[in-house]
Amino acid sequence: MQAVASATLASPPPLGEGGWGEGSQLLRAWRRETVFYLFATPFAALTIVFGLWPIVLSVMTSFTASATALKPVPIYVGFANYAAILRDPLFFSSLRLTLVYAALAVVANLGVALAYALLLDSPLLARGRSFFKLAMFLPVVTPDVAGYVVWRWLYDQSFGALTAFLHLVGMPAFGGVASPATAMLAVLIAELWLHAGFYAVIFLANLAVCERALEEAADIDGARPWQKLFYVVLPELRPAIVINLVYALIQFLKTFTVVVVMTKGGPSGATNFLSYYAYQFFDQARYGEATAMATVLFAIVLLAATGVCALGERGRV
């Protein structure tokens, strides 16, 4: 009895009932949180310094006079720069082109990516699936400028491969980036080639975790392919659709690199999107008006992305 009593007195209190057990749990939790913050702090600092702080500086610059915008003590002019761009008809023309192009590019990229992902996920493509996945993603890892330079050569009216091919098969020449009627389409095709693979990968990742039993049940119930697509597959792909839609809206509302490399905003302003129009003002040292345009574009992107996220969350509830 004495030995049992001694062992009982010597045994520590169980975990969760006070004493060293609770303290040990708190210590382990504190260590986990400390490790998390040690790893997260550098990335948070980089985001603030190179992400959020430049946005704040840009918004502040939009309220300054262009001649003093880069000086240590700039002169603030209130909303004068915003009033100036609102009086500029080219600003509204550029904004309209940006919105139209973004809508077309989002629909085209997500549509092609979804179709390609469904094809890669289907049993119809039993062989060569890895090859087609590689071919799909290879343009994504291609440097943007290099890819757009190649597309500009393809569209060239004198020696372009596309022009030569159309001439060979007896079809009319494609204006490409040389014609105002086809310049936006030419840019859209180049961006579709470059970005669609990225969205397809996200769709494929979502398809990999979809519940196959629902599709099998739909087949047993005699659902047609389009019914299975709209009522089974697409609802399961909602997370990927929301992610891709947000990213695509951000990507194509701020389209810039392809314009710089392929069209310089032309011909006749057919691809003078808002980001490039603001860049032209920067090039002319009109920093106040340029940052005012950039702030307007940032607000549009933020509202569009937030709206899509809100709709996605509402649909998931």
C-alpha positions in Angstrom: 0.0 0.0 0.0 2.8 2.4 0.8 4.5 1.7 -2.5 1.2 2.3 -4.4 0.7 5.5 -2.5 4.2 6.7 -3.3 3.8 5.9 -7.0 0.5 7.8 -7.0 2.0 10.8 -5.4 5.0 10.7 -7.7 3.0 10.4 -10.9 2.5 13.7 -12.8 -1.0 15.0 -13.4 -2.5 13.9 -16.8 -2.4 16.2 -19.8 -5.2 18.8 -19.9 -5.7 18.8 -16.1 -3.3 21.5 -15.1 0.2 21.2 -14.0 3.1 20.4 -16.4 0.8 18.9 -19.0 -1.1 22.1 -19.8 2.1 24.1 -19.6 3.8 21.8 -22.1 0.9 22.1 -24.5 1.0 25.9 -24.3 4.8 25.8 -24.8 4.4 23.6 -27.9 1.7 25.9 -29.3 3.9 29.0 -28.6 6.8 27.3 -30.4 4.6 26.5 -33.5 3.3 30.1 -33.6 6.8 31.4 -33.3 8.1 29.3 -36.1 5.2 30.3 -38.3 5.8 34.0 -37.7 9.6 33.6 -38.2 8.9 32.1 -41.7 6.0 34.4 -42.5 7.6 37.7 -41.4 10.2 38.1 -44.3 7.5 37.4 -46.9 5.1 39.8 -45.2 7.8 42.5 -45.2 8.6 41.9 -48.8 4.9 42.2 -49.7 4.5 45.5 -47.8 7.7 47.0 -49.1 7.5 45.9 -52.8 3.7 45.4 -53.1 1.5 47.6 -50.8 3.9 50.6 -50.3 4.3 51.3 -54.1 0.5 51.3 -54.4 0.2 53.8 -51.6 3.0 56.0 -53.2 1.2 55.8 -56.6 -2.1 56.9 -55.1 -0.3 59.8 -53.3 1.5 60.8 -56.5 -1.9 61.0 -58.3 -2.7 64.0 -56.1 0.5 65.9 -56.9 1.5 68.2 -59.7 3.6 66.3 -62.3 6.4 68.8 -62.2 7.0 68.3 -58.5 5.9 64.6 -58.2 9.4 63.3 -57.8 10.7 66.0 -55.6 11.1 65.5 -51.8 8.3 67.9 -51.1 5.7 67.7 -53.9 2.9 70.1 -54.5 -0.5 68.6 -53.9 -3.2 69.6 -56.3 -6.1 67.6 -55.0 -8.3 65.9 -57.7 -6.9 68.1 -60.6 -5.2 65.1 -62.3 -8.4 63.1 -62.1 -10.4 66.0 -63.5 -7.8 66.2 -66.4 -8.1 62.6 -67.4 -11.9 62.7 -67.2 -11.8 65.5 -69.7 -9.6 63.4 -72.0 -11.7 61.5 -74.6 -8.8 59.2 -75.3 -8.9 58.0 -71.7 -12.5 56.8 -72.1 -11.7 55.2 -75.4 -8.7 53.4 -73.8 -10.9 52.3 -70.9 -13.6 51.0 -73.2 -11.0 49.0 -75.2 -9.5 47.6 -71.9 -12.9 46.4 -70.7 -13.9 44.9 -74.0 -10.5 43.1 -74.4 -10.6 41.9 -70.8 -14.1 40.4 -71.2 -13.1 38.6 -74.5 -9.8 37.4 -73.2 -11.3 36.0 -69.9 -14.0 34.1 -71.8 -11.6 32.8 -74.5 -8.9 31.7 -72.1 -11.2 30.1 -69.5 -13.3 28.4 -72.2 -10.3 26.9 -74.0 -8.6 25.9 -70.8 -11.8 24.2 -69.5 -12.2 22.3 -72.8 -8.6 21.2 -72.8 -8.7 20.1 -69.2 -11.9 18.1 -69.7 -10.2 16.5 -72.8 -7.1 15.6 -70.8 -9.2 14.2 -67.9 -11.4 12.1 -70.2 -10.8 8.4 -71.0 -10.8 9.3 -74.7 -7.2 10.4 -74.3 -5.7 7.3 -72.8 -2.4 7.6 -74.7 -0.1 10.6 -74.9 -1.7 12.4 -72.0 1.7 13.4 -70.5 2.8 14.8 -73.8 -0.3 16.9 -74.2 0.0 18.2 -70.6 3.6 19.2 -71.3 2.6 20.8 -74.6 -0.2 22.7 -72.9 2.1 24.1 -70.1 5.2 24.8 -72.1 4.0 28.2 -73.3 3.3 29.2 -69.7 7.0 28.9 -68.8 8.1 30.7 -72.0 9.3 34.2 -71.3 6.6 36.7 -72.3 8.7 38.9 -74.4 10.2 36.0 -76.4 6.8 34.5 -77.1 5.3 37.8 -78.2 8.3 38.5 -80.5 7.7 35.1 -82.2 4.0 35.9 -82.6 4.9 39.3 -84.1 7.1 37.5 -86.7 4.3 35.1 -87.4 1.9 37.9 -88.2 4.4 39.9 -90.3 2.8 40.8 -93.7 6.1 40.4 -95.6 7.7 37.2 -94.3 5.4 35.9 -91.6 4.7 32.2 -91.5 1.0 32.7 -91.0 0.7 35.0 -94.1 2.7 32.5 -96.2 0.5 29.6 -95.1 -2.7 31.4 -95.9 -1.4 32.4 -99.3 -0.4 28.8 -99.9 -3.9 27.4 -99.3 -5.5 30.3 -101.2 -7.1 32.1 -98.3 -7.1 35.9 -97.8 -4.2 37.3 -95.7 -4.8 37.9 -92.0 -4.1 41.5 -91.1 -2.6 40.6 -87.8 -1.2 43.5 -85.8 -0.9 45.7 -89.0 -4.7 46.2 -89.3 -6.9 48.0 -86.8 -9.7 45.5 -87.6 -7.6 42.5 -86.5 -5.0 43.9 -84.1 -7.0 43.1 -81.0 -7.8 39.6 -82.2 -4.1 39.0 -83.0 -3.1 40.1 -79.5 -5.8 37.9 -78.0 -4.6 34.8 -79.8 -1.0 35.4 -78.6 -2.2 35.8 -75.0 -4.4 32.8 -75.4 -1.4 30.7 -76.4 0.6 32.0 -73.5 -1.9 31.8 -70.6 -4.5 29.2 -71.3 -2.2 26.3 -70.1 -2.0 27.9 -66.7 -5.8 28.0 -66.2 -6.0 24.4 -67.6 -3.7 23.2 -64.9 -5.9 24.7 -62.2 -8.9 23.0 -63.8 -7.1 19.7 -63.9 -6.1 20.0 -60.2 -9.8 20.5 -59.3 -10.9 17.6 -61.6 -8.5 15.3 -59.8 -10.4 15.7 -56.5 -13.9 15.7 -57.9 -16.3 13.0 -56.7 -16.5 10.5 -59.6 -19.5 8.8 -58.0 -21.7 11.7 -59.0 -20.8 11.4 -62.6 -21.4 7.6 -62.5 -24.8 8.2 -60.9 -25.6 10.7 -63.7 -24.6 8.1 -66.3 -26.8 5.5 -64.6 -29.7 8.0 -64.6 -29.3 8.5 -68.3 -28.0 12.1 -68.2 -26.9 13.5 -71.5 -23.3 14.8 -71.8 -24.3 18.4 -71.7 -26.5 17.7 -68.7 -23.7 16.0 -66.9 -21.4 18.9 -67.7 -23.7 21.7 -66.5 -25.3 20.0 -63.5 -22.5 17.8 -62.2 -19.0 18.7 -63.5 -19.2 22.6 -63.5 -20.7 22.8 -59.9 -17.8 20.7 -58.7 -15.4 23.0 -60.6 -16.7 26.1 -58.8 -13.4 26.6 -56.7 -11.2 26.4 -59.9 -13.6 28.6 -61.8 -13.5 31.3 -59.1 -9.7 31.2 -58.8 -9.2 31.3 -62.6 -11.8 34.1 -63.0 -10.1 36.3 -60.4 -6.6 35.7 -61.8 -7.8 36.2 -65.4 -9.6 39.4 -64.6 -6.4 40.8 -63.0 -4.2 39.5 -65.8 -6.2 40.9 -68.7 -7.4 44.2 -67.2 -3.8 45.2 -66.8 -2.6 43.9 -70.2 0.7 45.6 -71.0 3.7 43.5 -72.1 2.0 42.1 -75.3 1.1 45.7 -76.3 4.6 47.0 -75.8 6.2 44.2 -77.8 3.7 43.7 -80.6 1.7 46.8 -81.3 2.8 49.9 -79.3 -0.9 50.7 -78.8 -1.6 50.7 -82.5 -2.5 50.6 -85.2 -4.6 53.7 -85.0 -5.1 53.1 -81.3 -6.8 49.8 -81.7 -4.8 48.2 -78.8 -4.2 51.4 -76.8 -5.3 49.8 -73.5 -5.4 51.8 -70.3 -2.2 50.4 -68.9 -0.3 51.4 -72.0 -2.0 54.7 -72.3 -0.8 55.5 -68.7 2.7 54.4 -69.6 2.7 56.9 -72.4 2.0 59.6 -69.9 4.8 58.4 -67.7 7.1 58.6 -70.7 6.1 62.2 -71.1 6.8 62.9 -67.4 3.1 63.6 -66.7 3.3 61.6 -63.5 0.3 63.0 -61.9 -2.1 62.1 -64.7 -0.4 58.7 -65.3 -0.8 57.6 -61.7 -4.4 58.9 -61.7 -5.1 56.5 -64.6 -3.2 53.7 -62.8 -5.3 54.3 -59.6 -8.5 54.2 -61.6 -7.4 50.9 -63.2 -6.4 49.5 -59.8 -9.8 50.4 -58.4 -11.5 48.6 -61.3 -9.3 45.5 -60.9 -9.9 45.5 -57.1 -13.7 45.8 -57.5 -13.9 43.1 -60.2 -11.7 40.6 -58.2 -13.6 41.3 -54.9 -17.0 40.9 -56.7 -16.0 37.6 -58.2 -14.7 36.3 -54.8 -17.9 37.5 -53.1 -20.1 35.7 -55.7 -18.0 32.6 -55.3 -18.3 32.6 -51.5 -22.1 33.2 -51.8 -22.5 30.3 -54.1 -20.5 28.0 -51.8 -22.7 28.7 -48.8 
